[in-house]
Amino acid sequence: MNIFEDKIILITGGSGTIGSHLVETLLTKYSPKIIRIYSRDETKQYILSRKLNKYSKKLRFLIGDVRDKERLNRAMKNVNIVFHLAALKHVGACEYNPFEAIKTNIIGLQNMIEVSIDNNIEKFIFTSTDKAATPSNAMGVTKLLGEKLVTAANYYKGKAKTIFYSVRFGNVLGSRGSLIPLIENQIKNNLPITITHSDMTRYIMGIHTAIELILESLEIAQGGEVFVLKMEAVKIIDLINILINFFAQKYNKVIEKIHIEEIGMFAGEKLYEELFSVEESERTYEIDNMYIIIPQITEVSTKIDLKKYPNLKKLDRSKPFNTNSEPLLSKEKIREFLIKNKIQ
């Protein structure tokens, strides 16, 4: 079923790494009427417009900030589906500039919710992060509150038909500002490879997997849920060693001369990540490739029909749901993961 056929779609942060891949996927595999790409970066918008030039009749590039509610309201006219990807995502930047994170990740999101209700949008997808589970940094806190704003919107939306829900990502490998381009740059420029803590572990996913999560959840979301992909867990030092081997060959560097330097954890950084909190696990279900966290607000959760989710079962809480307890990928499996996701 083509749920995007003849639809007008708005993507905030649509010129970013995940946003631009989402735009390309929608254009090549579906048949939307128009995609509106809303972001602050005119340079990235220009680059994306050149790349997708043959689809120019279906694309609209809108410069704007989610903090500007009036601009958002104009951009939202006649839109059917909203993908909200725009955010301040870097832990360190949010830790040192927490109120800026609030203005974008919370106030900006609330602006998005309100103009979506005013324009009677069909579906609203908010992209969150596993850092929202038991958050210990400003970015994670804003994302958790963002999820709660999105869930609550289903309660007070009135006569609007909008279905609001969230998806949680792990670390999207290959995205702008992530570990892989950092390691590549360090090796290319003969810099020491930096790691903040040798025991650090993370959940990982590829860009295309992230997009699949968004699109699959869109078909089954009923309102208020948080969807979490079942992801692989890795020890960061193992991932770095695989990347060193790959990029050393690519740039003709001597592996023995590449030095790994442990520099200490950044402000707000966690040693391990969680898919959901212990409290959330009590109301979490699973399907084949995703977990579904049912909202705590009774007025929202009672409207959810669990029978509509395919192959649903209650979460087995005896299994680990954090990278401190999960079985970690071996180096060989990490290499296979990178190749499968076209990162190597």
VOMARKE-919991 format. One record per residue (C-alpha): residue number from 1; residue in one letter; chain; x, y, z. Coordinates in steps of 0.5 Angstrom, whole numbers. Layout:
<nodes>
   resi   resn   chain      c1      c2      c3
    NUM      A       A       X       Y       Z
...
</nodes>
This chain:
<nodes>
   resi   resn   chain      c1      c2      c3
      1      M       A       0       0       0
      2      N       A       3       7      -2
      3      I       A       1      11       4
      4      F       A       4      17       1
      5      E       A       1      17      -6
      6      D       A      -1      24      -8
      7      K       A       0      27      -1
      8      I       A       4      33       1
      9      I       A      10      32       6
     10      L       A      13      37      10
     11      I       A      20      34      13
     12      T       A      24      39      18
     13      G       A      31      38      18
     14      G       A      30      35      11
     15      S       A      37      37       9
     16      G       A      41      34      14
     17      T       A      44      27      13
     18      I       A      37      23      15
     19      G       A      33      28      12
     20      S       A      36      28       5
     21      H       A      36      20       5
     22      L       A      29      20       7
     23      V       A      27      25       2
     24      E       A      31      21      -4
     25      T       A      27      14      -1
     26      L       A      20      18      -2
     27      L       A      22      20      -9
     28      T       A      24      14     -11
     29      K       A      20       9      -8
     30      Y       A      13      12      -7
     31      S       A       9      17     -11
     32      P       A       8      24      -6
     33      K       A       5      30      -9
     34      I       A      10      35      -6
     35      I       A      15      34      -1
     36      R       A      17      41       3
     37      I       A      24      41       6
     38      Y       A      24      46      12
     39      S       A      31      47      15
     40      R       A      36      53      17
     41      D       A      42      51      12
     42      E       A      41      54       5
     43      T       A      48      51       3
     44      K       A      45      44       5
     45      Q       A      39      45       1
     46      Y       A      42      48      -5
     47      I       A      47      42      -5
     48      L       A      41      37      -4
     49      S       A      37      41     -10
     50      R       A      42      40     -15
     51      K       A      43      32     -13
     52      L       A      35      31     -14
     53      N       A      35      36     -20
     54      K       A      31      31     -24
     55      Y       A      25      31     -18
     56      S       A      25      39     -18
     57      K       A      17      39     -20
     58      K       A      16      35     -13
     59      L       A      21      39      -9
     60      R       A      20      45      -5
     61      F       A      26      48      -1
     62      L       A      23      53       5
     63      I       A      28      56       9
     64      G       A      26      57      16
     65      D       A      27      55      24
     66      V       A      22      51      28
     67      R       A      23      57      33
     68      D       A      19      61      28
     69      K       A      11      59      29
     70      E       A       9      64      24
     71      R       A      13      61      19
     72      L       A      12      54      21
     73      N       A       4      56      20
     74      R       A       5      58      13
     75      A       A      10      52      11
     76      M       A       4      47      14
     77      K       A      -1      49       9
     78      N       A      -5      43       6
     79      V       A       0      39       9
     80      N       A      -2      31      10
     81      I       A       4      28      13
     82      V       A      10      31      18
     83      F       A      17      28      19
     84      H       A      20      32      25
     85      L       A      27      31      24
     86      A       A      30      38      26
     87      A       A      33      38      33
     88      L       A      40      40      37
     89      K       A      43      33      37
     90      H       A      50      34      39
     91      V       A      50      32      47
     92      G       A      56      37      48
     93      A       A      53      43      45
     94      C       A      46      42      49
     95      E       A      50      41      55
     96      Y       A      54      48      55
     97      N       A      48      51      51
     98      P       A      42      48      55
     99      F       A      37      53      54
    100      E       A      38      53      46
    101      A       A      37      46      46
    102      I       A      30      48      50
    103      K       A      28      53      45
    104      T       A      29      48      39
    105      N       A      28      41      42
    106      I       A      22      43      46
    107      I       A      19      50      44
    108      G       A      20      49      37
    109      L       A      17      42      38
    110      Q       A      11      45      41
    111      N       A      10      50      35
    112      M       A      10      44      31
    113      I       A       5      40      35
    114      E       A       0      47      35
    115      V       A       1      48      28
    116      S       A       0      41      26
    117      I       A      -7      41      30
    118      D       A      -9      48      27
    119      N       A      -8      45      20
    120      N       A     -11      38      21
    121      I       A      -5      34      19
    122      E       A      -6      27      18
    123      K       A       0      24      22
    124      F       A       6      27      25
    125      I       A      12      23      27
    126      F       A      17      26      32
    127      T       A      25      23      31
    128      S       A      28      22      38
    129      T       A      34      18      41
    130      D       A      35      12      46
    131      K       A      39      18      50
    132      A       A      32      20      52
    133      A       A      31      13      56
    134      T       A      33      15      63
    135      P       A      37      21      61
    136      S       A      43      24      64
    137      N       A      44      30      59
    138      A       A      41      36      57
    139      M       A      40      33      50
    140      G       A      37      27      52
    141      V       A      32      31      57
    142      T       A      29      35      52
    143      K       A      28      29      47
    144      L       A      24      25      53
    145      L       A      20      31      54
    146      G       A      19      32      47
    147      E       A      16      25      47
    148      K       A      12      27      52
    149      L       A       9      33      49
    150      V       A       8      29      43
    151      T       A       4      23      46
    152      A       A       0      29      50
    153      A       A      -2      32      44
    154      N       A      -6      26      42
    155      Y       A     -10      28      49
    156      Y       A     -12      35      47
    157      K       A     -12      35      40
    158      G       A     -20      36      40
    159      K       A     -23      35      33
    160      A       A     -16      35      29
    161      K       A     -15      28      26
    162      T       A      -8      28      27
    163      I       A      -4      22      30
    164      F       A       2      24      34
    165      Y       A       8      19      36
    166      S       A      15      18      36
    167      V       A      21      14      34
    168      R       A      27      13      38
    169      F       A      34      12      34
    170      G       A      40       9      37
    171      N       A      47      12      34
    172      V       A      46      13      26
    173      L       A      53      11      23
    174      G       A      55      15      18
    175      S       A      51      21      19
    176      R       A      54      28      20
    177      G       A      58      29      26
    178      S       A      58      22      28
    179      L       A      64      17      30
    180      I       A      65      15      23
    181      P       A      67      21      19
    182      L       A      71      23      25
    183      I       A      75      17      25
    184      E       A      76      18      18
    185      N       A      78      25      18
    186      Q       A      83      24      24
    187      I       A      86      18      20
    188      K       A      87      22      13
    189      N       A      90      28      17
    190      N       A      95      24      21
    191      L       A      91      26      28
    192      P       A      91      21      34
    193      I       A      85      17      34
    194      T       A      81      20      40
    195      I       A      76      16      45
    196      T       A      73      18      51
    197      H       A      73      12      55
    198      S       A      75       5      53
    199      D       A      69       1      56
    200      M       A      64       5      52
    201      T       A      58       2      49
    202      R       A      53       4      44
    203      Y       A      47       1      40
    204      I       A      48       2      33
    205      M       A      44       3      26
    206      G       A      45       5      19
    207      I       A      42      11      16
    208      H       A      37       6      11
    209      T       A      35       2      17
    210      A       A      33       9      21
    211      I       A      29      11      15
    212      E       A      26       4      15
    213      L       A      24       5      22
    214      I       A      20      11      21
    215      L       A      17       8      15
    216      E       A      14       2      18
    217      S       A      12       5      24
    218      L       A       8      10      20
    219      E       A       3       4      17
    220      I       A       2       2      24
    221      A       A       2       8      29
    222      Q       A      -5       9      33
    223      G       A      -3      15      37
    224      G       A       2      16      43
    225      E       A       7      11      42
    226      V       A      14      11      42
    227      F       A      17       6      37
    228      V       A      24       3      38
    229      L       A      28      -1      33
    230      K       A      31      -8      36
    231      M       A      39      -6      35
    232      E       A      46      -9      35
    233      A       A      50      -7      41
    234      V       A      58      -5      40
    235      K       A      64      -3      44
    236      I       A      66       3      41
    237      I       A      74       1      42
    238      D       A      72      -5      37
    239      L       A      68      -1      32
    240      I       A      74       4      32
    241      N       A      79      -1      31
    242      I       A      75      -4      25
    243      L       A      75       3      22
    244      I       A      82       4      23
    245      N       A      84      -2      19
    246      F       A      79       1      13
    247      F       A      81       8      13
    248      A       A      88       6      14
    249      Q       A      88       2       7
    250      K       A      84       7       4
    251      Y       A      89      13       5
    252      N       A      95       9       5
    253      K       A      97      10      12
    254      V       A     101       5      16
    255      I       A      97       2      22
    256      E       A     102       1      27
    257      K       A     103       9      27
    258      I       A      96      10      28
    259      H       A      95      12      36
    260      I       A      89      11      40
    261      E       A      89      17      45
    262      E       A      83      16      51
    263      I       A      81      23      53
    264      G       A      76      23      58
    265      M       A      69      23      58
    266      F       A      65      29      55
    267      A       A      60      33      59
    268      G       A      53      29      59
    269      E       A      56      23      56
    270      K       A      54      16      58
    271      L       A      58      10      59
    272      Y       A      52       6      56
    273      E       A      45       7      53
    274      E       A      39       4      54
    275      L       A      33       2      49
    276      F       A      28       4      55
    277      S       A      27       5      62
    278      V       A      25       0      67
    279      E       A      19       4      68
    280      E       A      18       4      61
    281      S       A      19      -4      60
    282      E       A      13      -5      64
    283      R       A       9      -2      58
    284      T       A      13      -5      53
    285      Y       A      11     -10      47
    286      E       A      15     -12      41
    287      I       A      14     -14      34
    288      D       A      19     -17      29
    289      N       A      24     -12      29
    290      M       A      21      -6      34
    291      Y       A      19      -5      41
    292      I       A      13      -1      42
    293      I       A      12       3      48
    294      I       A       5       4      50
    295      P       A       3      11      53
    296      Q       A       2      12      60
    297      I       A      -3      17      59
    298      T       A     -10      13      60
    299      E       A     -14      17      56
    300      V       A      -9      16      50
    301      S       A      -7       9      51
    302      T       A     -14       6      52
    303      K       A     -15       8      45
    304      I       A     -10       4      42
    305      D       A     -12      -3      40
    306      L       A      -6      -8      41
    307      K       A      -9     -13      36
    308      K       A      -8      -8      30
    309      Y       A       0      -9      31
    310      P       A       3     -15      27
    311      N       A       5     -21      31
    312      L       A       5     -17      38
    313      K       A       8     -20      44
    314      K       A       9     -17      51
    315      L       A      16     -16      53
    316      D       A      20     -21      56
    317      R       A      23     -17      61
    318      S       A      29     -22      63
    319      K       A      32     -20      57
    320      P       A      37     -14      57
    321      F       A      35      -8      54
    322      N       A      42      -4      55
    323      T       A      48      -4      52
    324      N       A      52      -6      59
    325      S       A      48     -12      59
    326      E       A      47     -14      52
    327      P       A      51     -19      48
    328      L       A      56     -14      44
    329      L       A      58     -15      37
    330      S       A      65     -19      35
    331      K       A      69     -15      31
    332      E       A      68     -19      25
    333      K       A      60     -18      26
    334      I       A      62     -11      26
    335      R       A      65     -11      20
    336      E       A      59     -15      17
    337      F       A      55     -10      19
    338      L       A      59      -4      16
    339      I       A      59      -7      10
    340      K       A      51      -9      10
    341      N       A      50      -2      11
    342      K       A      54       1       6
    343      I       A      59       4      11
    344      Q       A      65       1       8
</nodes>
